[in-house]
Amino acid sequence: MTLAYENHKYLEVMCFLNDISERFPDAISLASGRPVKGLLDVNAAGDYIKVFAEHYANKTEKSTSAVLSLINQYGSTAGIINDIVSEYLLQIELVECEEDNILLTNGAQESMAICLTSLFTEGDVLLALDPAYVGITGLAKINNIDIQYVSASPRGLDIEKVKEAIENCKRSGLRAKAIYLVPDFYNPIGPSMTLEQRVAIIELCKREGIYILEDSPYRQFRFEGRDIPSMFSIDDEGWVIYLGTFSKTLSPGVRMGYLLHKSSSHQQVTRDMPSLISEFTKVKSFISVNTSQIAQAIVGGYLLSAGGSLKNALNTVCNEYKVRRDTLDTRLLKNTLKNISWFTPEGGFFISLRCPFEFKEEDALICAKEYGVIAVPLSFFSESSQFNNYIRLSYSYASLENLETGIDRLSNFLRDNLYNAAN
Ligand SMILES: Cc1ncc(COP(=O)(O)O)c(C=O)c1O
């Protein structure tokens, strides 16, 4: 059978991350970026739907039962809770965006699919950091979109390297069309871009005519340090496209995200060339028709019910993650093996260990099977070999006790199998 894309091993990573806990149910997972518990209570889903139905009935001058029938149907591709999401963005993510500039999607993953499908033509290249979140690089690969990697370090991104990557594209007769960035608590290695880096990248992309895909699922999980404005808020010329999600805050089970873009002067919005959000909406209609209106009603009703208390609820969850990060950090210090180092991020879900030896897929499998802990090789997120010595650990999901036991087990595995051989 011939596939439309090269069947690269890299494309199995997403399934590996989703399935490994089921393969080793007794192992402690420090692998996936699952939230510990979303704010959404599934038991109350019916109540949230009613709250939303009343809101929408008032807004559209329909009866509540007419709204309930409408929710149960195919619906508007752009979404039906855009006004509520606009308010949420302002209050919680400190991002200003009018409802007409919001497209509701089936999670950030669908937003990525919409962006790549809408923007890329032959000869266009996606710039991505190495290592990068596999959701975007895998998607580019199955769409046969060329990727130019910009090597990153646990300290973050080097603008000069982005410039080099743009020049490389030009020299090959190609065009850098967009750069994918996770500026807040970058999955997989954890640091955030500074304000200066954000401004410099936006200036560079403006000059070069390159879109920025700002994916920000961890923005709400800052434990310390000052908030840094989103690139979307800094940009006033429409170069930044924002990919948000409710997966980490409310629930990954609702599969809901939001794609934001504000048109500006470089993008002449005319009858023949409407706004980018309208184009994205057309493309989405051929990918998923519309985002489940039942799921939207649940999320919309939850946000309306939580109202002003949402910030406090998120702060409570955020504090839980801080305790988890600290627990992991302390346990790592306690188990310290010489020459293993790590960068402790000010937020987000992940810490990466730098080891004096390689940690490969087969090591991860032995570690899960024989030592009862699941950790992810950072090489899963990289095309080069420069991250073969790194291990990504997530502290978002395991209990405090399991985090401690998990680190003890990982240390035992490393000591028994890899560490002594390398020292
Ligand atoms: C950087 C990044 N982007 C996007 C996603 C997926 O978001 P969603 O569940 O909204 O598709 C994740 C999930 O782990 C992620 O880490």
The ligand as a Gaussian input file, in Angstrom:
#p B3LYP/6-31G(d) Opt

LIG

0 1
 C        2.030000      22.464000      23.050000
 C        0.720000      21.771000      22.938000
 N       -0.164000      22.179000      22.016000
 C       -1.351000      21.581000      21.876000
 C       -1.725000      20.527000      22.679000
 C       -3.037000      19.804000      22.443000
 O       -4.095000      20.595000      22.657000
 P       -5.574000      20.074000      22.392000
 O       -5.890000      19.053000      23.430000
 O       -6.374000      21.319000      22.545000
 O       -5.660000      19.540000      21.014000
 C       -0.855000      20.065000      23.658000
 C       -1.225000      18.922000      24.494000
 O       -0.498000      18.319000      25.198000
 C        0.401000      20.712000      23.802000
 O        1.287000      20.335000      24.727000

